[in-house]
Amino acid sequence: MFVFTQVCKNFKRWENENFPTFPISINLSRVHLENPGFISELERITKEYEIEPNLIEIELTESAIFDNTKILFKIMQTLKSVGFKISMDDFGSGYSSLNMLKDMPIDVLKLDRQFFITVGNAKKSQIVVSSIVQMAKQLDIKVVSEGVETVEQAEFLRFIGCDMAQGFLFARPMPIEEYEKLILDRYSLNRKETN
């Protein structure tokens, strides 16, 4: 829960400093999901720091999927009822069923970077990615493509209507101080352009 607590502390600090805030994703492992008290703990921490849960997106990886999907779906529904956003991370890296998407209570589907690393099958990968994006839209699920490294990939994703993209094309992992500077620089630039 250390990472979750740090995120909430930072949100509170940003709020106090009138810093622009955006939802932040936090990965939870299968170990967290198997702990019966973890949702109460997440709730307690958000209340302690007076953070709206909808500012936090809980990421579950395909590997966190249980054999018992009923239990998993109940956990996901409980997280959503508290106000957290739920995302399925690394979709396509394992053996998750497309059929599960219709029942899974998720807000965001994060496509695994493997779709963009393919050598020799780029056209087939584009067909698969395009189909998943369209299907997710019809299910009212937002799609984020991970591992975007080229302008061509970003343009393709924009063309097919992918909601968001992340990867080295936009930014590399960075310490929080660099993140804050990046946000302030972009926020200042956007404010100048609109004035």
MODELLER restraints for C-alpha pairs under 7 A, 6 or more apart:
rsr = mdl.restraints
at = mdl.atoms
rsr.add(forms.Gaussian(group=physical.xy_distance, feature=features.Distance(at['CA:5:A'], at['CA:45:A']), mean=6.51, stdev=0.5))
rsr.add(forms.Gaussian(group=physical.xy_distance, feature=features.Distance(at['CA:8:A'], at['CA:46:A']), mean=6.51, stdev=0.5))
rsr.add(forms.Gaussian(group=physical.xy_distance, feature=features.Distance(at['CA:8:A'], at['CA:49:A']), mean=6.17, stdev=0.5))
rsr.add(forms.Gaussian(group=physical.xy_distance, feature=features.Distance(at['CA:8:A'], at['CA:51:A']), mean=6.57, stdev=0.5))
rsr.add(forms.Gaussian(group=physical.xy_distance, feature=features.Distance(at['CA:9:A'], at['CA:49:A']), mean=6.52, stdev=0.5))
rsr.add(forms.Gaussian(group=physical.xy_distance, feature=features.Distance(at['CA:12:A'], at['CA:49:A']), mean=6.15, stdev=0.5))
rsr.add(forms.Gaussian(group=physical.xy_distance, feature=features.Distance(at['CA:12:A'], at['CA:51:A']), mean=6.93, stdev=0.5))
rsr.add(forms.Gaussian(group=physical.xy_distance, feature=features.Distance(at['CA:22:A'], at['CA:55:A']), mean=6.79, stdev=0.5))
rsr.add(forms.Gaussian(group=physical.xy_distance, feature=features.Distance(at['CA:23:A'], at['CA:55:A']), mean=4.29, stdev=0.5))
rsr.add(forms.Gaussian(group=physical.xy_distance, feature=features.Distance(at['CA:23:A'], at['CA:56:A']), mean=5.44, stdev=0.5))
rsr.add(forms.Gaussian(group=physical.xy_distance, feature=features.Distance(at['CA:23:A'], at['CA:57:A']), mean=6.71, stdev=0.5))
rsr.add(forms.Gaussian(group=physical.xy_distance, feature=features.Distance(at['CA:24:A'], at['CA:55:A']), mean=6.42, stdev=0.5))
rsr.add(forms.Gaussian(group=physical.xy_distance, feature=features.Distance(at['CA:24:A'], at['CA:56:A']), mean=5.19, stdev=0.5))
rsr.add(forms.Gaussian(group=physical.xy_distance, feature=features.Distance(at['CA:24:A'], at['CA:57:A']), mean=5.95, stdev=0.5))
rsr.add(forms.Gaussian(group=physical.xy_distance, feature=features.Distance(at['CA:25:A'], at['CA:56:A']), mean=5.87, stdev=0.5))
rsr.add(forms.Gaussian(group=physical.xy_distance, feature=features.Distance(at['CA:25:A'], at['CA:57:A']), mean=4.45, stdev=0.5))
rsr.add(forms.Gaussian(group=physical.xy_distance, feature=features.Distance(at['CA:25:A'], at['CA:58:A']), mean=5.84, stdev=0.5))
rsr.add(forms.Gaussian(group=physical.xy_distance, feature=features.Distance(at['CA:25:A'], at['CA:59:A']), mean=6.28, stdev=0.5))
rsr.add(forms.Gaussian(group=physical.xy_distance, feature=features.Distance(at['CA:26:A'], at['CA:57:A']), mean=6.20, stdev=0.5))
rsr.add(forms.Gaussian(group=physical.xy_distance, feature=features.Distance(at['CA:26:A'], at['CA:58:A']), mean=5.24, stdev=0.5))
rsr.add(forms.Gaussian(group=physical.xy_distance, feature=features.Distance(at['CA:26:A'], at['CA:59:A']), mean=5.66, stdev=0.5))
rsr.add(forms.Gaussian(group=physical.xy_distance, feature=features.Distance(at['CA:27:A'], at['CA:58:A']), mean=6.07, stdev=0.5))
rsr.add(forms.Gaussian(group=physical.xy_distance, feature=features.Distance(at['CA:27:A'], at['CA:59:A']), mean=4.51, stdev=0.5))
rsr.add(forms.Gaussian(group=physical.xy_distance, feature=features.Distance(at['CA:27:A'], at['CA:60:A']), mean=6.08, stdev=0.5))
rsr.add(forms.Gaussian(group=physical.xy_distance, feature=features.Distance(at['CA:28:A'], at['CA:58:A']), mean=6.71, stdev=0.5))
rsr.add(forms.Gaussian(group=physical.xy_distance, feature=features.Distance(at['CA:28:A'], at['CA:59:A']), mean=6.01, stdev=0.5))
rsr.add(forms.Gaussian(group=physical.xy_distance, feature=features.Distance(at['CA:28:A'], at['CA:60:A']), mean=5.74, stdev=0.5))
rsr.add(forms.Gaussian(group=physical.xy_distance, feature=features.Distance(at['CA:29:A'], at['CA:60:A']), mean=6.81, stdev=0.5))
rsr.add(forms.Gaussian(group=physical.xy_distance, feature=features.Distance(at['CA:29:A'], at['CA:64:A']), mean=5.92, stdev=0.5))
rsr.add(forms.Gaussian(group=physical.xy_distance, feature=features.Distance(at['CA:30:A'], at['CA:64:A']), mean=4.57, stdev=0.5))
rsr.add(forms.Gaussian(group=physical.xy_distance, feature=features.Distance(at['CA:32:A'], at['CA:38:A']), mean=6.36, stdev=0.5))
rsr.add(forms.Gaussian(group=physical.xy_distance, feature=features.Distance(at['CA:39:A'], at['CA:79:A']), mean=6.86, stdev=0.5))
rsr.add(forms.Gaussian(group=physical.xy_distance, feature=features.Distance(at['CA:46:A'], at['CA:52:A']), mean=6.88, stdev=0.5))
rsr.add(forms.Gaussian(group=physical.xy_distance, feature=features.Distance(at['CA:46:A'], at['CA:53:A']), mean=6.60, stdev=0.5))
rsr.add(forms.Gaussian(group=physical.xy_distance, feature=features.Distance(at['CA:53:A'], at['CA:83:A']), mean=5.06, stdev=0.5))
rsr.add(forms.Gaussian(group=physical.xy_distance, feature=features.Distance(at['CA:53:A'], at['CA:84:A']), mean=4.86, stdev=0.5))
rsr.add(forms.Gaussian(group=physical.xy_distance, feature=features.Distance(at['CA:54:A'], at['CA:83:A']), mean=5.24, stdev=0.5))
rsr.add(forms.Gaussian(group=physical.xy_distance, feature=features.Distance(at['CA:54:A'], at['CA:84:A']), mean=4.78, stdev=0.5))
rsr.add(forms.Gaussian(group=physical.xy_distance, feature=features.Distance(at['CA:54:A'], at['CA:85:A']), mean=5.88, stdev=0.5))
rsr.add(forms.Gaussian(group=physical.xy_distance, feature=features.Distance(at['CA:56:A'], at['CA:84:A']), mean=5.86, stdev=0.5))
rsr.add(forms.Gaussian(group=physical.xy_distance, feature=features.Distance(at['CA:56:A'], at['CA:85:A']), mean=6.40, stdev=0.5))
rsr.add(forms.Gaussian(group=physical.xy_distance, feature=features.Distance(at['CA:57:A'], at['CA:84:A']), mean=5.93, stdev=0.5))
rsr.add(forms.Gaussian(group=physical.xy_distance, feature=features.Distance(at['CA:57:A'], at['CA:85:A']), mean=4.48, stdev=0.5))
rsr.add(forms.Gaussian(group=physical.xy_distance, feature=features.Distance(at['CA:57:A'], at['CA:86:A']), mean=5.52, stdev=0.5))
rsr.add(forms.Gaussian(group=physical.xy_distance, feature=features.Distance(at['CA:57:A'], at['CA:87:A']), mean=6.70, stdev=0.5))
rsr.add(forms.Gaussian(group=physical.xy_distance, feature=features.Distance(at['CA:58:A'], at['CA:84:A']), mean=6.72, stdev=0.5))
rsr.add(forms.Gaussian(group=physical.xy_distance, feature=features.Distance(at['CA:58:A'], at['CA:85:A']), mean=6.05, stdev=0.5))
rsr.add(forms.Gaussian(group=physical.xy_distance, feature=features.Distance(at['CA:58:A'], at['CA:86:A']), mean=4.92, stdev=0.5))
rsr.add(forms.Gaussian(group=physical.xy_distance, feature=features.Distance(at['CA:58:A'], at['CA:87:A']), mean=6.10, stdev=0.5))
rsr.add(forms.Gaussian(group=physical.xy_distance, feature=features.Distance(at['CA:59:A'], at['CA:86:A']), mean=6.09, stdev=0.5))
rsr.add(forms.Gaussian(group=physical.xy_distance, feature=features.Distance(at['CA:59:A'], at['CA:87:A']), mean=4.80, stdev=0.5))
rsr.add(forms.Gaussian(group=physical.xy_distance, feature=features.Distance(at['CA:59:A'], at['CA:88:A']), mean=5.85, stdev=0.5))
rsr.add(forms.Gaussian(group=physical.xy_distance, feature=features.Distance(at['CA:59:A'], at['CA:89:A']), mean=5.82, stdev=0.5))
rsr.add(forms.Gaussian(group=physical.xy_distance, feature=features.Distance(at['CA:60:A'], at['CA:87:A']), mean=6.21, stdev=0.5))
rsr.add(forms.Gaussian(group=physical.xy_distance, feature=features.Distance(at['CA:60:A'], at['CA:88:A']), mean=5.10, stdev=0.5))
rsr.add(forms.Gaussian(group=physical.xy_distance, feature=features.Distance(at['CA:60:A'], at['CA:89:A']), mean=5.63, stdev=0.5))
rsr.add(forms.Gaussian(group=physical.xy_distance, feature=features.Distance(at['CA:61:A'], at['CA:88:A']), mean=5.74, stdev=0.5))
rsr.add(forms.Gaussian(group=physical.xy_distance, feature=features.Distance(at['CA:61:A'], at['CA:89:A']), mean=4.58, stdev=0.5))
rsr.add(forms.Gaussian(group=physical.xy_distance, feature=features.Distance(at['CA:61:A'], at['CA:90:A']), mean=5.90, stdev=0.5))
rsr.add(forms.Gaussian(group=physical.xy_distance, feature=features.Distance(at['CA:62:A'], at['CA:88:A']), mean=6.94, stdev=0.5))
rsr.add(forms.Gaussian(group=physical.xy_distance, feature=features.Distance(at['CA:62:A'], at['CA:89:A']), mean=6.70, stdev=0.5))
rsr.add(forms.Gaussian(group=physical.xy_distance, feature=features.Distance(at['CA:62:A'], at['CA:90:A']), mean=6.51, stdev=0.5))
rsr.add(forms.Gaussian(group=physical.xy_distance, feature=features.Distance(at['CA:62:A'], at['CA:91:A']), mean=6.44, stdev=0.5))
rsr.add(forms.Gaussian(group=physical.xy_distance, feature=features.Distance(at['CA:62:A'], at['CA:94:A']), mean=6.22, stdev=0.5))
rsr.add(forms.Gaussian(group=physical.xy_distance, feature=features.Distance(at['CA:62:A'], at['CA:96:A']), mean=6.47, stdev=0.5))
rsr.add(forms.Gaussian(group=physical.xy_distance, feature=features.Distance(at['CA:65:A'], at['CA:72:A']), mean=6.98, stdev=0.5))
rsr.add(forms.Gaussian(group=physical.xy_distance, feature=features.Distance(at['CA:66:A'], at['CA:72:A']), mean=6.46, stdev=0.5))
rsr.add(forms.Gaussian(group=physical.xy_distance, feature=features.Distance(at['CA:73:A'], at['CA:104:A']), mean=6.36, stdev=0.5))
rsr.add(forms.Gaussian(group=physical.xy_distance, feature=features.Distance(at['CA:73:A'], at['CA:105:A']), mean=6.78, stdev=0.5))
rsr.add(forms.Gaussian(group=physical.xy_distance, feature=features.Distance(at['CA:76:A'], at['CA:105:A']), mean=6.41, stdev=0.5))
rsr.add(forms.Gaussian(group=physical.xy_distance, feature=features.Distance(at['CA:77:A'], at['CA:105:A']), mean=6.42, stdev=0.5))
rsr.add(forms.Gaussian(group=physical.xy_distance, feature=features.Distance(at['CA:80:A'], at['CA:86:A']), mean=6.97, stdev=0.5))
rsr.add(forms.Gaussian(group=physical.xy_distance, feature=features.Distance(at['CA:85:A'], at['CA:107:A']), mean=6.09, stdev=0.5))
rsr.add(forms.Gaussian(group=physical.xy_distance, feature=features.Distance(at['CA:86:A'], at['CA:106:A']), mean=4.98, stdev=0.5))
rsr.add(forms.Gaussian(group=physical.xy_distance, feature=features.Distance(at['CA:86:A'], at['CA:107:A']), mean=5.36, stdev=0.5))
rsr.add(forms.Gaussian(group=physical.xy_distance, feature=features.Distance(at['CA:86:A'], at['CA:108:A']), mean=6.43, stdev=0.5))
rsr.add(forms.Gaussian(group=physical.xy_distance, feature=features.Distance(at['CA:87:A'], at['CA:106:A']), mean=5.51, stdev=0.5))
rsr.add(forms.Gaussian(group=physical.xy_distance, feature=features.Distance(at['CA:87:A'], at['CA:107:A']), mean=5.78, stdev=0.5))
rsr.add(forms.Gaussian(group=physical.xy_distance, feature=features.Distance(at['CA:87:A'], at['CA:108:A']), mean=4.40, stdev=0.5))
rsr.add(forms.Gaussian(group=physical.xy_distance, feature=features.Distance(at['CA:87:A'], at['CA:109:A']), mean=5.58, stdev=0.5))
rsr.add(forms.Gaussian(group=physical.xy_distance, feature=features.Distance(at['CA:87:A'], at['CA:110:A']), mean=6.94, stdev=0.5))
rsr.add(forms.Gaussian(group=physical.xy_distance, feature=features.Distance(at['CA:88:A'], at['CA:106:A']), mean=6.90, stdev=0.5))
rsr.add(forms.Gaussian(group=physical.xy_distance, feature=features.Distance(at['CA:88:A'], at['CA:108:A']), mean=6.44, stdev=0.5))
rsr.add(forms.Gaussian(group=physical.xy_distance, feature=features.Distance(at['CA:88:A'], at['CA:109:A']), mean=5.04, stdev=0.5))
rsr.add(forms.Gaussian(group=physical.xy_distance, feature=features.Distance(at['CA:88:A'], at['CA:110:A']), mean=5.90, stdev=0.5))
rsr.add(forms.Gaussian(group=physical.xy_distance, feature=features.Distance(at['CA:89:A'], at['CA:109:A']), mean=6.53, stdev=0.5))
rsr.add(forms.Gaussian(group=physical.xy_distance, feature=features.Distance(at['CA:89:A'], at['CA:110:A']), mean=4.81, stdev=0.5))
rsr.add(forms.Gaussian(group=physical.xy_distance, feature=features.Distance(at['CA:89:A'], at['CA:111:A']), mean=6.97, stdev=0.5))
rsr.add(forms.Gaussian(group=physical.xy_distance, feature=features.Distance(at['CA:90:A'], at['CA:110:A']), mean=5.80, stdev=0.5))
rsr.add(forms.Gaussian(group=physical.xy_distance, feature=features.Distance(at['CA:90:A'], at['CA:111:A']), mean=5.58, stdev=0.5))
rsr.add(forms.Gaussian(group=physical.xy_distance, feature=features.Distance(at['CA:90:A'], at['CA:112:A']), mean=4.15, stdev=0.5))
rsr.add(forms.Gaussian(group=physical.xy_distance, feature=features.Distance(at['CA:91:A'], at['CA:109:A']), mean=6.87, stdev=0.5))
rsr.add(forms.Gaussian(group=physical.xy_distance, feature=features.Distance(at['CA:91:A'], at['CA:110:A']), mean=5.80, stdev=0.5))
rsr.add(forms.Gaussian(group=physical.xy_distance, feature=features.Distance(at['CA:91:A'], at['CA:111:A']), mean=4.82, stdev=0.5))
rsr.add(forms.Gaussian(group=physical.xy_distance, feature=features.Distance(at['CA:91:A'], at['CA:112:A']), mean=5.24, stdev=0.5))
rsr.add(forms.Gaussian(group=physical.xy_distance, feature=features.Distance(at['CA:92:A'], at['CA:111:A']), mean=6.43, stdev=0.5))
rsr.add(forms.Gaussian(group=physical.xy_distance, feature=features.Distance(at['CA:92:A'], at['CA:112:A']), mean=5.71, stdev=0.5))
rsr.add(forms.Gaussian(group=physical.xy_distance, feature=features.Distance(at['CA:93:A'], at['CA:112:A']), mean=5.96, stdev=0.5))
rsr.add(forms.Gaussian(group=physical.xy_distance, feature=features.Distance(at['CA:93:A'], at['CA:114:A']), mean=6.99, stdev=0.5))
rsr.add(forms.Gaussian(group=physical.xy_distance, feature=features.Distance(at['CA:102:A'], at['CA:139:A']), mean=6.97, stdev=0.5))
rsr.add(forms.Gaussian(group=physical.xy_distance, feature=features.Distance(at['CA:106:A'], at['CA:141:A']), mean=6.94, stdev=0.5))
rsr.add(forms.Gaussian(group=physical.xy_distance, feature=features.Distance(at['CA:107:A'], at['CA:141:A']), mean=5.20, stdev=0.5))
rsr.add(forms.Gaussian(group=physical.xy_distance, feature=features.Distance(at['CA:107:A'], at['CA:142:A']), mean=6.21, stdev=0.5))
rsr.add(forms.Gaussian(group=physical.xy_distance, feature=features.Distance(at['CA:108:A'], at['CA:141:A']), mean=5.42, stdev=0.5))
rsr.add(forms.Gaussian(group=physical.xy_distance, feature=features.Distance(at['CA:108:A'], at['CA:142:A']), mean=4.64, stdev=0.5))
rsr.add(forms.Gaussian(group=physical.xy_distance, feature=features.Distance(at['CA:108:A'], at['CA:143:A']), mean=5.64, stdev=0.5))
rsr.add(forms.Gaussian(group=physical.xy_distance, feature=features.Distance(at['CA:109:A'], at['CA:141:A']), mean=6.65, stdev=0.5))
rsr.add(forms.Gaussian(group=physical.xy_distance, feature=features.Distance(at['CA:109:A'], at['CA:142:A']), mean=6.15, stdev=0.5))
rsr.add(forms.Gaussian(group=physical.xy_distance, feature=features.Distance(at['CA:109:A'], at['CA:143:A']), mean=4.84, stdev=0.5))
rsr.add(forms.Gaussian(group=physical.xy_distance, feature=features.Distance(at['CA:109:A'], at['CA:144:A']), mean=6.22, stdev=0.5))
rsr.add(forms.Gaussian(group=physical.xy_distance, feature=features.Distance(at['CA:110:A'], at['CA:143:A']), mean=5.83, stdev=0.5))
rsr.add(forms.Gaussian(group=physical.xy_distance, feature=features.Distance(at['CA:110:A'], at['CA:144:A']), mean=4.66, stdev=0.5))
rsr.add(forms.Gaussian(group=physical.xy_distance, feature=features.Distance(at['CA:110:A'], at['CA:145:A']), mean=5.72, stdev=0.5))
rsr.add(forms.Gaussian(group=physical.xy_distance, feature=features.Distance(at['CA:110:A'], at['CA:146:A']), mean=6.57, stdev=0.5))
rsr.add(forms.Gaussian(group=physical.xy_distance, feature=features.Distance(at['CA:111:A'], at['CA:144:A']), mean=6.17, stdev=0.5))
rsr.add(forms.Gaussian(group=physical.xy_distance, feature=features.Distance(at['CA:111:A'], at['CA:145:A']), mean=4.79, stdev=0.5))
rsr.add(forms.Gaussian(group=physical.xy_distance, feature=features.Distance(at['CA:111:A'], at['CA:146:A']), mean=5.83, stdev=0.5))
rsr.add(forms.Gaussian(group=physical.xy_distance, feature=features.Distance(at['CA:112:A'], at['CA:145:A']), mean=6.83, stdev=0.5))
rsr.add(forms.Gaussian(group=physical.xy_distance, feature=features.Distance(at['CA:112:A'], at['CA:146:A']), mean=5.64, stdev=0.5))
rsr.add(forms.Gaussian(group=physical.xy_distance, feature=features.Distance(at['CA:113:A'], at['CA:146:A']), mean=4.97, stdev=0.5))
rsr.add(forms.Gaussian(group=physical.xy_distance, feature=features.Distance(at['CA:113:A'], at['CA:147:A']), mean=4.38, stdev=0.5))
rsr.add(forms.Gaussian(group=physical.xy_distance, feature=features.Distance(at['CA:115:A'], at['CA:125:A']), mean=5.76, stdev=0.5))
rsr.add(forms.Gaussian(group=physical.xy_distance, feature=features.Distance(at['CA:130:A'], at['CA:160:A']), mean=6.04, stdev=0.5))
rsr.add(forms.Gaussian(group=physical.xy_distance, feature=features.Distance(at['CA:133:A'], at['CA:143:A']), mean=6.36, stdev=0.5))
rsr.add(forms.Gaussian(group=physical.xy_distance, feature=features.Distance(at['CA:133:A'], at['CA:162:A']), mean=6.09, stdev=0.5))
rsr.add(forms.Gaussian(group=physical.xy_distance, feature=features.Distance(at['CA:136:A'], at['CA:142:A']), mean=6.69, stdev=0.5))
rsr.add(forms.Gaussian(group=physical.xy_distance, feature=features.Distance(at['CA:136:A'], at['CA:143:A']), mean=6.97, stdev=0.5))
rsr.add(forms.Gaussian(group=physical.xy_distance, feature=features.Distance(at['CA:142:A'], at['CA:163:A']), mean=6.07, stdev=0.5))
rsr.add(forms.Gaussian(group=physical.xy_distance, feature=features.Distance(at['CA:143:A'], at['CA:162:A']), mean=5.84, stdev=0.5))
rsr.add(forms.Gaussian(group=physical.xy_distance, feature=features.Distance(at['CA:143:A'], at['CA:163:A']), mean=5.38, stdev=0.5))
rsr.add(forms.Gaussian(group=physical.xy_distance, feature=features.Distance(at['CA:143:A'], at['CA:164:A']), mean=6.40, stdev=0.5))
rsr.add(forms.Gaussian(group=physical.xy_distance, feature=features.Distance(at['CA:144:A'], at['CA:162:A']), mean=6.76, stdev=0.5))
rsr.add(forms.Gaussian(group=physical.xy_distance, feature=features.Distance(at['CA:144:A'], at['CA:163:A']), mean=6.10, stdev=0.5))
rsr.add(forms.Gaussian(group=physical.xy_distance, feature=features.Distance(at['CA:144:A'], at['CA:164:A']), mean=4.60, stdev=0.5))
rsr.add(forms.Gaussian(group=physical.xy_distance, feature=features.Distance(at['CA:144:A'], at['CA:165:A']), mean=5.10, stdev=0.5))
rsr.add(forms.Gaussian(group=physical.xy_distance, feature=features.Distance(at['CA:145:A'], at['CA:164:A']), mean=6.48, stdev=0.5))
rsr.add(forms.Gaussian(group=physical.xy_distance, feature=features.Distance(at['CA:145:A'], at['CA:165:A']), mean=4.65, stdev=0.5))
rsr.add(forms.Gaussian(group=physical.xy_distance, feature=features.Distance(at['CA:145:A'], at['CA:166:A']), mean=6.25, stdev=0.5))
rsr.add(forms.Gaussian(group=physical.xy_distance, feature=features.Distance(at['CA:146:A'], at['CA:165:A']), mean=6.01, stdev=0.5))
rsr.add(forms.Gaussian(group=physical.xy_distance, feature=features.Distance(at['CA:146:A'], at['CA:166:A']), mean=5.02, stdev=0.5))
rsr.add(forms.Gaussian(group=physical.xy_distance, feature=features.Distance(at['CA:146:A'], at['CA:167:A']), mean=5.81, stdev=0.5))
rsr.add(forms.Gaussian(group=physical.xy_distance, feature=features.Distance(at['CA:147:A'], at['CA:166:A']), mean=6.17, stdev=0.5))
rsr.add(forms.Gaussian(group=physical.xy_distance, feature=features.Distance(at['CA:147:A'], at['CA:167:A']), mean=4.41, stdev=0.5))
rsr.add(forms.Gaussian(group=physical.xy_distance, feature=features.Distance(at['CA:147:A'], at['CA:168:A']), mean=6.91, stdev=0.5))
rsr.add(forms.Gaussian(group=physical.xy_distance, feature=features.Distance(at['CA:148:A'], at['CA:154:A']), mean=6.60, stdev=0.5))
rsr.add(forms.Gaussian(group=physical.xy_distance, feature=features.Distance(at['CA:148:A'], at['CA:165:A']), mean=6.59, stdev=0.5))
rsr.add(forms.Gaussian(group=physical.xy_distance, feature=features.Distance(at['CA:148:A'], at['CA:166:A']), mean=5.82, stdev=0.5))
rsr.add(forms.Gaussian(group=physical.xy_distance, feature=features.Distance(at['CA:148:A'], at['CA:167:A']), mean=4.46, stdev=0.5))
rsr.add(forms.Gaussian(group=physical.xy_distance, feature=features.Distance(at['CA:148:A'], at['CA:168:A']), mean=6.41, stdev=0.5))
rsr.add(forms.Gaussian(group=physical.xy_distance, feature=features.Distance(at['CA:148:A'], at['CA:169:A']), mean=6.08, stdev=0.5))
rsr.add(forms.Gaussian(group=physical.xy_distance, feature=features.Distance(at['CA:149:A'], at['CA:167:A']), mean=5.79, stdev=0.5))
rsr.add(forms.Gaussian(group=physical.xy_distance, feature=features.Distance(at['CA:149:A'], at['CA:168:A']), mean=5.15, stdev=0.5))
rsr.add(forms.Gaussian(group=physical.xy_distance, feature=features.Distance(at['CA:149:A'], at['CA:169:A']), mean=4.45, stdev=0.5))
rsr.add(forms.Gaussian(group=physical.xy_distance, feature=features.Distance(at['CA:150:A'], at['CA:169:A']), mean=5.92, stdev=0.5))
